[in-house]
Every structure is written in structure tokens, then in C-alpha cells.
Amino acid sequence: MLPINQTLGEYSELFMLLAAGTYVVAFLAFAWDMATSGKTAQRDAALLAEKQKVPAMAGAAKGADDGGSPVPPSSSAKARIAEVADGGLAYTTRRNAARVGVALSILGLLIHAAGVVTRGVAAGRVPWGNMYEFCTTGAFLVVAVFLITLIRRDLRFLGTFVLGLAVVMMVAAAVAFWTPVGHLVPALQSYWLVIHVSIAVLSSALFTLTFSMGVLQLIQSRREAKIAAGGEDRGGFLRLVPSALTLETLSYRINTIAFVGWTLTVMFGSIWAEKAWGRFWGWDTKEVWSFVIWVVYAAYLHARATRGWTGTRAAWLSIVGYLCVIFNFTVVNMYFSGLHSYAGLPT
């Protein structure tokens, strides 16, 4: 067993701090993009509506002058459609604040990668052996998956949510879950740690993305219903967001991939449990909640695919699944004792 390199451990914590600070600035850039671009889009839409009113009013006046009755508004005008971003998630607008946010996110990810790598080298193992390391690695993968997706699809509207969640995870790791670099407990000294936990972290990162999409879907769906009923559009930044249907479709696809990953997580965890404790399943608290998460997302996929659970019901089920993930990671690890009590928190 290699000795612990405390110096590298300290550098790792410094890198983590710098990465978190960079993410905060990126978060502010994305927030500024939402505020300014949303207002610009709303102003342009208002100007366009005013221009369209002029010929309509002229037509109505002409009908009255000719002795006819004014032309009534069509039914399509009553059921207006909300203005949203491109449904194909293609890049259609150049938004400087969003570009700055993406650039800062890439910079923060590179610094974050240095922190994760130096933590692993300092400990002489993979850097996800306790809650601090799971949280920091999870935040890294959340941002990495987001940036990789940006190569093909314009998901910059998720920037504020994704970077905000990443900052929360980094702060939680530093404040609530901080653990000095050290060796693993004997039960975790297995190659199954690499397989089981790495898939769990990646699946959780994907669930984080779909959680953000689910929240936006609910907000966008409410806006679309209000506009269709003839209400005033005060969407602002929601004009930069695709339709609720587009969000739901993309969220469903990502959840499908994440669900496969979580299924492998549970399967490989069972195999590891048999090698470590001599049984595949023992209804330990951690095992139970991992299974609960699997059931919730399985219900989500089944209900949407075969029972027609679309729209807000599907979004809420996806959100509930992510809340179960958070509960499993925080409350179960911190307050429930069992064979999986490897949080690494100082007592």
C-alpha cells in the first residue's frame, strides 16, 4: 500500500476551491445570459406584435367603411403558441454571455480534473472512496456531460441550473463532507469499487441533467398553457428554452441511458456484496434505497412508454426519482448505519 502524499492532497483541495470559484463565475454568466437574452427576445416579440396589429386594425376599419362588419379575430389568434427555442436544439443565435459561461465552464472543468487526479494520486487509488470524493467526482461528471452534450446540441439554457447544482455539490463536499485524503477501509479495497461506483456516479450525473430538464419542463408547460388560454406572455428567459415536449423527449432519452447505468450499478453492487459479505442481497438500508431509485425510474419509463404518462406527470415522476437519489446519497449515508456506512465523515 502506497503512503499518503499529503502535499498532493493539499494541492487537490486548492484545485477544488479554484474550480468551484470558476463555476460560480460561469453560473453568473449563464444567469446574465438568461436575463438579458430573455428580455431582448421579449422586447422583439412585443415589437413584432405591434407591427402585426397595424394591418389588422386597418383591415377592420376598411370593412367598417365599406358597410361591412369588422373582421373578427380567427380562432388561431385566440389560441396563441408560445415562442420557444429551436425544437431541434440547434445553435441559432449568438449569445456572448452564454459563450463566456461555456468558456468558464471548460476552464473550471480542467481545474476540477486536476483536483480529482491529484486526489487520486495522493491516495494511490481511485478518488471516490467517501462522500467527499463521490460528491466532487460527481460534480465533475455533471459539468463534463453537460459540456460534451453542447458539442451537438444547444443546451446552454441549462447552464444556470447545471452550474448551480455543481456549485452546490462542491460547497457541500467542502463544508459538510470534507474528509482528509487517506486509505480505503478494507471492505472497499476491491476492483469492484472502480466498476460499481464509477457507473453509479455517471448515472447520477445523467439524472442531474434530467432533473434540471424536468423542472424547466414544468415551468415551460405552465407558460404554454397560459399563452394558449390567451394570457400575457411574461416568459422572458423561457423564450430561450425549447418547448415542454422537446424537453420531455430529451429527458426521456437521457433517463433511459441513466436507468441502464443504474441497473448495472445495482447488479454489480450485488456481485460485490457476495464477494465481500457472502450474500447478494441483505436488505441493508443502502441496498433498499438503491432499489427504490431503480423502481421509481422503471415506473417512469414504463408509464411514459406504455401508459401514456406524458407532460407534467412524467416530469414529476422524474423529479421524484432524483430526490430519491439525493436522499440515498445524503440522509442514508449520514444517518443510517449499516454495511455500507463508508461516508468517511469525521466523528
N, C-alpha and C positions, 0 to 999 in steps of 0.2 A: 504494500500500500504506500503510495507516494505521500510525502509530507505536504502539509498545507502551506501554500505560499500566501502569507498574509499581505504582502506588499501588492501582489496582483489583485487580491481581494479588495483592497482599498481603492485601487485604480478602477476596478469594476463598479464599485459604488459611485465613484466620481463620474464615470461614463453614464451610469443610470440617471444620475442627477442632471447632467447636461442634456441627455436625451429627453427627459421629462420637461425641462425648460424649453427645449426646441419645439416639442409637441404643443406646449402651451401657446407659443407664438404662432404656430401653424393653425391651431384652433381659432385664435383670434383673427387670422387672415381669412379662414373659411367663414367665420361668423360675419366679418366685414363684407365678404362677397355676397352672402345671403341677404344682408341688409341693403346694400347699395344696388346690386343687380336686381333684387326683387322690386325695389322702389322704381328703378328705371323701367322695368317691364310693366309695372302697374301704370306708370305715367304714360308710356307709349300706348298701352291698351286704352287708356282714357281718351287720349288724343284721337285714336282711330275711331272710337265710338262716337266722338263728337263729329268727326268728318262724315260718318255714315248717317248721322241724324239729319244733316242738312239736306241731302237729296230726298230723304224720306219725307221730311216736312214740306219740301217743295212739291212733291208729288201729291201729298194730301191737300195742299192749298189749291193746286190746279184742278183736282177733282171737284172741289167745292165751287170754284169759279165756273166750271163747266156745267154746273147744275147737278152734278152727281154727288154722291156721298163720299166722305174721305175713305181712303183705302185702309181697312182695318189691319192691324199687325198680324202677321202669319203665326200659326201655331209654333213653327220652328223658332221664331223670335222669342216666344214665351219660354220655351224650354232651352235655354242657352247652355252652351257647353263650356266648361272651364278651360282656360288657356293653360296648357302644361308644356313641359319639355318634350323633346322628340321621343316618341314611343320606342324607337329602335336603340335609344341610348347612345346615339352618335354625337360626335362633337360638332356643334353647330354655331356656337358663339365663343368669342374670345373674351375671357374674363380675367383681368390682370390679378385681382386679389386672389382668385382661385388658383391661378398659376403660381403665385407666391406661396400659397398654402401647400400645394403639391411639392414644390421645391424644398420647402422647410421640412415637410414630412419625410422626404427622401433623405435629407441631411440628418434628421433625428433618427431615422431607421439605421443609418450607417453607424452613428454613435452608439445607438442601442445595441447593434450587433457586436460592437467592440466590448460593451459591458457584459453581454451574455457569454461571449467567447472567453474573456479574461476570467469570468467567474468559474467557468468550466475548467480552464487550465489551472487556476489557483487551487481548485478542489481535486483535480486529477480525475474527473468524471463528468458525466452529462449534467448540465446545470438545471435540473428540475427534480430535486430531491426533497423539497419542502415547500410550504406555501409561498414564501418569498420568491423562490426561484420559479415556481409554477406561474405566479402572477406576472413576474417580469417577462418570462418567456412567452406567456400568453398574450401580453400587450404587444410584444414584438411581432408575433404572428398575426394579430388583428390588423396592425398597420401594414404589414407585408402583404397580406391577402388583399387588402384594400388597394394598395398601390399597384399590385400585379393586375388586378381587375381593370384599373384605369387605362391599361395599355390598349384594351379593346373596347371598353365601354365608358361612357361619361357618367361616372358615379360621384362627381365632385359635390353633388348635393348632399351626399352622405358624410362629407368631410368633417363638418362640425360635430356630428354625432359620433363618428368613429374616433376622431382625435380626442373628443371629450371623454369617451369611455376609456381610451388608452391612458389619458392623464389620471383618471380616477383609479385605474388599476396600478399605475406607477406610484401614486401617492399612498394607496392602501398598502402596497408592498413595503414602502419605506417607513410608514408610520405604524401600521398595525401588525405587519407580518415580518418585519426585518429579522433576519437570522444571520449570525456571523458565518462566514464560509467554514465548512467543516466536512468531515467524512460522513458517509451514509450509515444509517443503522444497519445491522447485519441482514435483516429481512429484505432490505431494498437493494442489496448488493447482488444484482442479477441482471442479465442481459434483457430480461423481460421489462425492466424499468424503461429502457430505451424504446422498446416496441409499444408497450401499453400506454405509457404517459405521453409519448410524442403524438400518438394518434388522438388521445384524449384532448391534448392542448390544441391541436389543429382543428378538431371538430368543434371545440368550444369557441375558437376564433370565428369559424363559419357561422355558428349560432349567434355570435355577437352581431355580425353583419345583418343577418335576417331579423334579429330583434330590432335593429335600427330601422330597417325597411318596414317592419310591421307597425312601428309607431308612426312613421311617416304615412303609411297606407291609411291608417285610421284618420289622421288629420286631413289628408287629401280627399278621402272618401266623404267626409263631412262637408268639406268645401264644395265638392262637386254636387252633392245633393242640395246644398243651399242655393247654388247658382242655377241648377236645373229647375228649382222651385220659383225662380225669379228674384232671388235675393241679391244683394250687392256683393260684388267680389272684393274682399279685403285680403286676398291671399298673400300678396307680397312675394316673399321668397318661394312660396309654393308654385309660382309660375316657372321656377327653375327645376321643379320636381316632376317626374313623369306621372302619368295617370295612376290612380289606385290599382287599376287592373294590371298595368305594366309592373308595378311594384310587387303585386301579389304573385304574378307569374315568375318573376326573377327570384323572389324569396322562396317560392316552392321548389325551384330547381336547385338552389343552393342548399336548402334544407334536406333535399333528397340525398345530396352528396354527404352532407354532415351526418345524416342519420346512418348511412352506411359506415362512416367512420366511428360513430358511437357504438354501433352494433359490434364492430371489431374490437372496440375498447372493452366492452363487457365480456366478449368471448375470450380475448387474450388475458383479461384480468382473472377470469375463471381458471384458465390453464395455469397461470402464475400462482393462484391460490392453492391449486392442487399440489404444485411442486413445493410451495413454501409451508403449507399447513396440512396437507394431506386430504383436502376436500375441495371440490369445485365450487360449492356454494354453501354458505353458512348463515345467510340472513343477517350478516353484520350490517350496521347502520349505513355504512358507505355503499355496500353492495345493494341494499334495498333502494336507496335514493338514486343510484346509477340505473337501476331497473325502472324506477318511476319515471326518470327522464326518458328512457327508451320507450316506455309505454305512451307517454304524452306525445312525443313526436311521431310514433307509429300511428296513434289515433289521428293526429293532424294530417298525415299523409293519406291515410285510409279515408278519412271523412271528406277530404277535398277531392280525392280521385274517384270515389265511388258513391258518396252520399251527397255530392253537390254542395258541400260546405265551402262556399266561396265568400269573398268580401270580408266584412268585419269579423265574422265568426272565425274564419281561418286565421286572420291576423291575431285575434285574441288568443287562440289556441297556441300559436307560435310564440307569442309573448309569455304565456304561462309556462311553456317548456323552458324558455330561457331563464325565467325566475326560479325554476326548479334547479337549473344548472348553478345559478348563483347561490341558492340555499345549500346545495350539496357542497359547494366549494368553501363557503364561509361558515355557516352555522354548524353543519355536520362536522367539519374539520375542527372547529374551535370548541364546541360544547358537548359533543357526543364521543364517548370513549369506545374503543373497540380495537380490532386488529389492524385497522387502517389509520390509527392515530399517529401519523407521521408528519404532522404540521410543522414541526421544528420550531414552534414558538417558545421563547424563553419563559420559564415559570418562576 
